[in-house]
Amino acid sequence: MRTHSGGDLAVLTIIDACVPADQAHRLKRLRLEHPEVEIVKRAPWEALVPEPDGERIVVRWELGDLLDRLDELFTVVPGDGSVTG
């Protein structure tokens, strides 16, 4: 998993500019609640979710769909650092 250094802040700002206005609050909330999850827009949206034995990659074309899936994953095992959904 990559960590975000000061230099990555500009990259995140550009990525956030691609966020549909109706999803910006959800994306911000998820980033605050799960800072270990890296969410980027390449062609589709991608989330890299750390797990005890590696990481899970979630890919969706629409940000809302990606956030829906991440919400599902994080409600499966609340309070636990692992994602098992």
C-alpha positions as CSV (number, residue, x, y, z in Angstrom):
1,M,0.0,0.0,0.0
2,R,1.3,3.4,-0.8
3,T,1.1,6.2,1.7
4,H,0.4,9.8,0.7
5,S,3.3,12.2,1.1
6,G,3.1,15.9,0.7
7,G,3.9,15.6,-3.1
8,D,0.8,13.4,-3.6
9,L,-1.5,16.1,-2.4
10,A,-1.5,17.8,-5.8
11,V,-2.4,14.4,-7.4
12,L,-5.3,14.0,-5.0
13,T,-6.5,17.5,-5.7
14,I,-6.6,16.8,-9.5
15,I,-8.4,13.5,-8.9
16,D,-10.9,15.2,-6.7
17,A,-11.6,17.7,-9.5
18,C,-13.0,14.6,-11.4
19,V,-15.5,13.8,-8.7
20,P,-19.1,14.4,-9.6
21,A,-20.5,17.1,-7.3
22,D,-23.2,14.8,-5.8
23,Q,-20.5,12.3,-4.7
24,A,-17.9,14.7,-3.3
25,H,-19.2,14.5,0.3
26,R,-19.4,10.7,0.2
27,L,-15.8,10.4,-1.1
28,K,-14.6,12.8,1.6
29,R,-16.4,10.9,4.3
30,L,-15.0,7.6,3.2
31,R,-11.4,9.0,3.0
32,L,-11.8,10.4,6.6
33,E,-13.2,7.1,8.0
34,H,-10.8,4.8,6.1
35,P,-7.5,6.7,5.4
36,E,-5.9,3.3,4.6
37,V,-7.9,3.0,1.4
38,E,-6.5,4.6,-1.7
39,I,-9.1,5.8,-4.2
40,V,-8.0,6.9,-7.6
41,K,-9.5,7.6,-11.0
42,R,-7.5,6.0,-13.8
43,A,-10.0,5.1,-16.5
44,P,-12.5,3.5,-14.1
45,W,-12.4,4.4,-10.4
46,E,-10.2,2.1,-8.4
47,A,-9.9,1.5,-4.6
48,L,-7.0,-0.3,-3.1
49,V,-8.2,-1.8,0.2
50,P,-5.6,-3.3,2.6
51,E,-6.4,-6.7,4.0
52,P,-4.5,-8.9,6.4
53,D,-3.2,-11.1,3.6
54,G,-2.6,-8.4,0.9
55,E,-5.0,-6.0,-0.6
56,R,-8.3,-6.0,-2.5
57,I,-8.8,-3.9,-5.6
58,V,-12.3,-2.7,-6.3
59,V,-13.0,-1.2,-9.8
60,R,-16.1,0.6,-10.9
61,W,-16.8,2.9,-13.8
62,E,-19.0,5.2,-11.7
63,L,-17.8,6.7,-8.5
64,G,-21.2,6.2,-6.8
65,D,-21.0,2.5,-7.6
66,L,-17.5,2.3,-6.2
67,L,-18.6,4.1,-3.0
68,D,-21.6,1.8,-2.7
69,R,-19.4,-1.3,-2.9
70,L,-16.9,0.1,-0.4
71,D,-19.8,0.9,2.0
72,E,-20.9,-2.7,1.7
73,L,-17.4,-4.0,2.4
74,F,-16.9,-1.8,5.5
75,T,-20.3,-2.7,7.0
76,V,-19.7,-6.4,6.7
77,V,-17.2,-6.4,9.6
78,P,-17.7,-3.1,11.5
79,G,-14.8,-2.0,13.7
80,D,-12.5,-4.7,12.3
81,G,-9.6,-3.6,10.2
82,S,-10.2,-6.4,7.7
83,V,-12.6,-6.5,4.8
84,T,-14.2,-9.8,4.2
85,G,-17.3,-9.1,2.1
